[in-house]
Amino acid sequence: MNELFLLRIAPEWGDASSTISPVLLRDESNLVLIDSGYVGSMPLLSTALAVLGFSPAQLTHVIVTHHDHDHVGTLAALKRSNPQLKIISSQLEAAYIAGKAPALRLTQARAIQPTLTADAQAAGLAFLSLLEQVEPADVDWTVSDGDVLPFCGGCDVLATPGHTLGHISLYMRARDTLVAGDAAVLDSGTLALANPQFAEDRALAEHSLQKVLTFGAKTIICYHGGVFPK
């Protein structure tokens, strides 16, 4: 049994571009979530799981592609509700996720705030407030490029840095599917960079996008935009 499910989570405060697509993997022994959603979105995640007949208590692992508020926002809440849950990330992202290093997005937002126009100041402060609500969660298992996770017939870890330096994507062998995280975004049917203006390293992000495009997977799943090709 090697199953892959696509969740759809649309926060009430956002527009269509705020909809995210976490991936759920199931095999005989594991129920694995890839990225966990926004701060405060635990009820939405629970509902999305319930539609498929699952609950947060059944999750065995969460794989985090990188530390951004829409990818780690429910991690701490999930861990509290399910203490046996194991969190997996790249070595480079683990310190951010665990709160042992300053969060990149929060550092960026604080630096940008004084440069915003008066009209944009309120939105900037709201974004800062959201980022400051992200709770740390300890990482149980760190991985690197080339590692193979024992889920669903083999899950290859691909280093896809740039959006953040420790960003990873996952290739599901049994499904010939690449879960890209934010290494690519699906926009109007085209794969593109996710928020290139906020990439930690734009050149690396471009290289990782090309890695995703040329990898050869039959299907690519973007956290923002969903399944390519449709």
N, C-alpha and C positions, 0 to 999 in steps of 0.2 A: 504494500500500500504506500504509494508516493503521491500525495495529493497537495495541490497548491490552490489557495483561495485568495481572491483579491477583495480587500475591504474597501469601503467608501465611507469616509468621514468628512462631513461638511459642518464646520463650526457655525453656530448661529450668527456670530458677529461678522462673518466674512462674506465675500462674493464667490463666484464660481472658481476663481483662481486659488482660493484658500482650501478647496477640497483636496484631501490627501488620500493616498492609496497604499496603506500598509499591506504587507503580504503575510499570509498565514500558511505554514507548512505542516503537514501531518504525515507521520509514518506510524509503524506499529507501536513505537515507544515514546514518541515525542510530539508535542504540539508547540511549534516555534513561530513567534511573531517577529517580523522584520520591521523595526521602527514602531514607535508606540503612540505618536500623536501629540497634540497640543497640551499645554498646561490647562487643567480643568476639564479635559475631554474624556475622563474615565467613564462617565455615563454613556457617552457616544460610542466609545470603544466597546463597552459591555454590550450595548444594543447591537452593534455590528457583528460581534461574536455570536450573540444569541440568535440572530437571523440564520446563522450557519449551524446552530445547535451546540455551541460551545459557550464557555464562561472563562473569565480571567483566572479562576481557580484551577483550570485545567492546563494552563500554559506551563510548559517545562522550561522554556528559554525565550529570551528576547535578544535578537541580534541588532545592535545599533550601528547603522552605517556611518554616523558621525554625530557630533554634539551640536545640534541646533534645537531651538525650543520646540519646534513642531515634530521633532523626531524623538526627543527624550522627555517631553512634558509630563507623561504619565508614569515614567519608570518608578519613581519613589512610591507612588500610590499603588502600583502593581505589586511592588515588593512587599509593601505593608499588608496587602490583602492576600498575598501568596508568598510566604517566607521561603518556600523551597525553590522559587523561581531563580534561574541562573541567567545573569546578564553577560553578554558577549560583545566585545568591541575590538577595534584595532588597538595596538599598544599605544599609539600616538594619541588616541582619543580618550583613553581610559582616565587620565588625570583630570580632564575637563568634566567628564561624566561624574566622577567621584567628588568633584568640587575641590580638588587638590591644586588646580591651576585656574587662573582667571578665564572665564568663558570668552571665547573670541568675539561672538556677536555682541555681548554686553560691552566689551572693551571698545568695539567699533562704534556702537550706538552712543556711548558716552562721549567719544571723541567727535562724532558728527553733530551731536545735539547743538553745540554753540554756533555751528555754521549754518543752521537751518533758518529759513525765512520765518517771519513772525507767523505766517499762516500755517507753517509746517511744525511749529514748536509743540503744539498740543498733541499732534499725532506722534511726534517723536517721544514725548514724555510717556504717552500711553504704551508705546512699544518698549521703552525702557522698563516700565512697570511690569509688563508681561515677562520680559527676560529675567527680571529680578525675582520672579516667582518660581523659576525653575529650581526644583530641589535636587540635590546631589543623590546619587545612588552608586553603591560600590559595584565595580565590575568583577565578576567571578572568573572570567576566562578571556584572555587576550589572544588575538590572532594576527598573522602577518600574511603578506602576499604569498600565494602558493599553498597555504594551508588548506586542508580539506576537512570540513565539518561533517560529522557522521549522520547527517539528516537526509532522509528521502533519497537514498541511493548515492549520496555524495554531493556536497555543497562546496564548490571551490571559492576561496577568498581571493578577490582581485583588488589590488591596491589601485584606487582611482583618485589620487590626491589633486588638490587644486581648490575646489569649493571650500574644503578644509584640508589641511596637510595630512590628516590621518583617515580621510574618507575611504571606505571600502564599498565594493559592490560584491554581489554573490551570483554564482552561476550554478543553476540546478541542472545537473547532468541528466537526470531521468526525464525532465520536462523540456530540455534544450531551451532553457529560459534564463535570461540575465536580469537580475533585480538590481537596477542601477542606482537606487537611492536618489541623490541630487547630483550625480555625475552627469545626468542628462535630464532635461525636462521636455515633455511632449507638448508642443505649442502649435495649434492649427495643423496637426498632422505631421509636424517636423520635429526632429530631435535637435535640441539646442542647449546652450549653457544655461544653468539655473542661476539667475541673479548675478550675472558676470561682474557687476559693479561691486559686489560684496565678496567676490572670490578671494581667498587668502593668497592665492598665487594664480593669476589669470593664465599665464603660459602653461602651467601644469594642468589647470582645468581644461584648457583647449586640448592638450595631449590626452587627457583621460577621456574626454568626449570622443576623440578619434579611436581610442582603445575600445570604447563601448560600440561605436559604429562598425568597426572592422572585426570585432570578435567572432562574428559569424553565428550568433545565437538566433534561433528561429523567432523567438519572442523576446522583447525587451519591456520591462515594466519600470516606469518612472513614478517616483513618489508623487510628483505633481504632473498630472496628465494621464496617467494610467498606462494602458497596454499599446505597444507599437509592434507590428502594424495592427490597426484596429480590426 
